[in-house]
């Protein structure tokens, strides 16, 4: 974080950058909206996004954001509205299906882990063989 002045993506108000694109006021409003949506979905587990929007007044786009963030999950098997951003398989929440998330984690781990250098093969002798070292000695 560079402590620079940026504009809130929701209201346009200027604020000091803190790693979040929303100012404190908009972030508080978004958290309040999330609590309302969460309570409604808890009481009505099979509700569609449209039903949640109409009952809570929270924007449909914001509800989709909660789903993408993994803060909410779709319960109804016939109500998938999200697709994996990598393979387009229908998912319940987040950005990626379990398989793609696992594959990407494995790829990331292998990219981060330092590769072991191949050590040169040590000189070995067969059992019972003697190893001689030619050392030239100068005698005066």
Phi, psi and omega in degrees: 000138187252008181053040178263162180273125178230168178260142177296135181287344181264309186252346179086358180293141178279140177204164180286130182300132178225020179093356180239137182284354180254144174289170183300320182295313180292325178295319177296317178298317180296321178293321177296317178299319180298318180298319179297313180297316181300315179297318180296315181294326178296319180282335182230075188298335182263012185292144176276170179298319179298317179297318179296317179300311182295324182282327186255337183083001179279136182304139179301322180298320179293323177296319176297323177297318178299321178294315180296324179287348182084011180280336175233158179224142178280129182263319185292126181297333183261010188241030180291127178239353181251147175238148175301132182286353180257315185239359176068020175283140177299136180229163182275324179198169179083198182250336186228151175288167182300319182296313180294320178299318179295315180298317181293322177297319179296316179298318180294316179300317181290330178285328182279322183293127179293140180280139180286135178282141178286123179277142179296145182296130180288146179288124179239155177239157177287153182301131178092347178279150177258147179252125182251141177246127181274109180243122178270125179245135177262126177252137179260000000 
